[in-house]
Amino acid sequence: MYSPKDPDEPIALPNEDVDRGDFRSIDPESGVKRGLKTRHLSMMALAGIIGPGLLVGSGGALSGGGPASLLIGFGVIGIIAFSIMQSLGELTTLYPSGGAFTQLASRMVDPAFGVAVGWNYFIIWFAVLANEYNATTSILVFWSDKVPVWGYFLILWTAFLLFQFCGVTTFGEAEFWLALLKLVGLVAFYIFSTVYVSGGISGTEAIGFRYWHDPGPFVDGFRGVAKVFVFCSTFYAGCESVAVAATETKNPRVAVPLAIRQVFWRIIFIYMGAAFFFGLTCPANSDQLVNGSSRALLSPMTVAIQNAGWQGGVHLINAFILITCISAINSSVYIASRTLLFMGQQRMAPSFLGWTDKRGVPIPAITVANAFGALSMMNISTGASEAYGYIVNLSGVSTFLVWGSISLTHIRFRQAWKAQGYRVHDLPFISLWYPWNAYFGLGANIFLALVQGWSNFSPFDAGGFVDAYILLPLFFVIFAGYKLIFKTRFWRKDEIDLQSGRRRDLEEAKEMAAGEIGVSQPWWRRLLRTF
């Protein structure tokens, strides 16, 4: 399909003739606007998708596994996430346009494989979206039940739909400030936790690591640790969204590597920090973590603040969770809609979903993605609440499937890169520790996808078993069905398309003048840019 490139020719020189499409504000392939700035993408990578899953869901993880299990779970899944982001950084920096990793899976492996990855990724985000809408309406009803749940939902649904229609630049700016507020809130809680456990709050004694001794570091042994893994995979889902946003980024060659490197700090500061301070200030056997009457009462942050003597702290935490919900809904609609958009343009989904208006806004994809938020209304019916719980928990196994697919796509890319005569040092971003890192990511995600539901076997829980494993056969059903209908095949290394999807930055001249690209930077500047 494509002839090998001259190994002595660099990938691209700044002064060579290029397609004028590289410097258009509207991407000529997908029709979306390249309106995200570097700071937008960086903040999205650092704190963009953090929502009530971390702040509230970690309470369930803490009560089910204990503080040590929470740290182990966040640490292990964090290592896997770091591996995936290294693979994604190499792929996305070279191919910022063209449909993110769903399209890359089609190009590097098999079109049917890309379809299966794409629909599993969409399942993650419509499940997350429904959960976030449910969390937001629950908070609003807690403050005032004069408006019914469905009334709050309709107000929110319309507001988020209209906001998404404003365009990607408006979305990026809102996410930047909302993410900044979330970081400030977490820093404030970390400071409070340090003062609290040290005995610095009047009327309270120093508790130190009391809750690591009573009720103890582990709950239910290894079984508890395994439960936490599924929770943690759901919390980490979204770090790969940098690849989805790359097509709409002005300067991906600078922005994507920076965002990828900042994921390391997201893992350390946000996830490991939250796991440490939640386990330090909240006992795992707190009845409130399981039986709290509102979203905020289920959060370890509320338990800690109330144990410190401020019973009204639930309203502060509710306000903080509401901010995270607004950001999480905003991000979920964005990611889900772009996934549908790219699939619609590649015959992986109905073609009308691939349409954008002249401003680069994918109106049909946004509308359909946001419509899936109505699944949150299942929770109004008591009989449907159990089914609703199964739906929102699907995102755990889907995360492992998608992450493993990214690792496989990276492995196939490197094999084709070598077979077609390219050199590794020509890549604009080189993944750390290849091939070991990529094979580790693939193996770890396959393993976790297979064992994440093992606690449902003894005693056997039919509902939990279906919830844990239904997407495994569904992945292969989608793969086989598409393959049979469209007669796709596994690409050979010499025919894999290594050209499509490359582009240069819109503000390349400014970046070269500032020394961000095209020149070797001193070590201290490279270190500084990771923060």
C-alpha positions, 0 to 999 in steps of 0.5 A: 500500500505504501512504499518504505520511506528513505531511512535517511530522510527525517520525518518533516523539516520545518521549511519543506512544502506541506499541505496547506491543510496543516495550517487551517483552523478547521481540520480538513479530514474530520471537520472539527475546529482546532481551537484547544490551546496547550494550557487547555490540553494540559489541564484536561490531562491533569484534572479534567475528568476527575469527578464524583467517582473519585470523591464519592466512589472512593468511599465504597472502595475504602469500605470494601478494601481498607486504606492499604488496599486503596493505595495498592489499587491506585498504585497498580492501576496508576502504573498500568495507566502510565504505561498506556499513556506512554504508548498513546503519547508516541502514537498521538504526537505523530498522528494527532488527526484522524480519529484518535486511537479508535481509527489507529486501531483500524489502521494498525490492526484490523478495521473490525478491531477499531470498531470494537474498540470504538464502541467499547470506548463509547460504552465507557462514556455513556455509562460515566455520563449517566452516573454524573447526571445522577450524581448532580440531580441527587445533590440538587434534590438534597438541597431542595426537593421542590423540583423533581429529579426529572425536572433537574435533569431536563434543565441540566440536559438542555444547559449542557447541550447548548453549552457544547454547541458553543464550540471547542474553544469555549469547552476548553476554557471552561474545563481549564478553570473548572479543573483548576478549581478541582485542584485547589479543592484537593489541595485544601483538603490535603492541608486540612487532613495534615492539620487534622491528623496532627491535632491542630484543630481545636477540640480534637486529638491527634489521630495520626495513623489510628485508622490504619490500626483500627479497623486496620489496613485491609478489609476482607484480605485479597478479596478486598484488594481485588474489589478496589482494582475495579473501582480504581480502573473506573477512576482512571478512565479519562486519562487517555482522552488527551488523544481524543482532544488532539485533533482539535488542538492547535499545537499537538506537537508541543501540547500532547507530549506535555499533557502525557508527561503531566499524567505522571503528576496526576497519578502521584498528586491526585490519585495517590494523594487522595488514596493516602489522605482518605485512608488517613482521615476516614475509618474504613468501617464508617457506616456513613460510607455505605449508608449515607443519605446523600452523595456528599455523605458517602464521601470520605471527605465528609466523614473526615470533616464531620469527625473533625467537628464540623457537622455542616461540612456536608454542604461544602463537600456537596458544593465541591462535588457539584463543581466536579459533576459539572466538569465531568458531565462536560467532559463526558459529553465531549469525549462521547460525542467525538468518539461517535463523530470519528466512528461516523466518519469511518463507517463504524457508526451511522454516517449522520453522526460524522457531520459538523457545521461550519464552525466545526461543531458535531451537532448530531454526535453531541445530541446523541451522546448527551441523550444517553444521559437519560439513562440516569432517570432509571434511578427514579424507579426503585425496580430499575435502580439495580439495573441502573447500577449494573449499567454504570459499573460496565465502565470498569471492564471496558477500560481494561479492554480499551487500554489493552487495545491501545498497547496492541496498537502501539506494538503493531505501529512499531513493527510496521515502522521498522518494517517500512524503513523508518528510524525510531529516533525520527519520532517526535515522542519516543515511548519509554522502555519499549517494547517492555512497557507496551507488552506490560500494558497489554498483558496487565489489562488482559489479566485484569479484564479476566479476573476483575469479576472473580469475587462473584464466583464464591458465592456465585452472584449471577447479576454481578457475573453478567455485569463484570463479564458481559462486555468481553463477549460483546467485544468479540461479537462486534469484532466478528460481526463487522468483519463478516459484513465488511470482509475486513482483514488483519493488515500486514506490516508492510501495508499499514498506513503510516502517513495519514493523520500527520500534521504540523502545529498551527503556531509552528513559527511561534514555537520555533521562535520560542525554542519549543521545537526545532532546537535541543532544550537544556535539561532544566527547561525540559524538567520545568515543562513537565509541571 
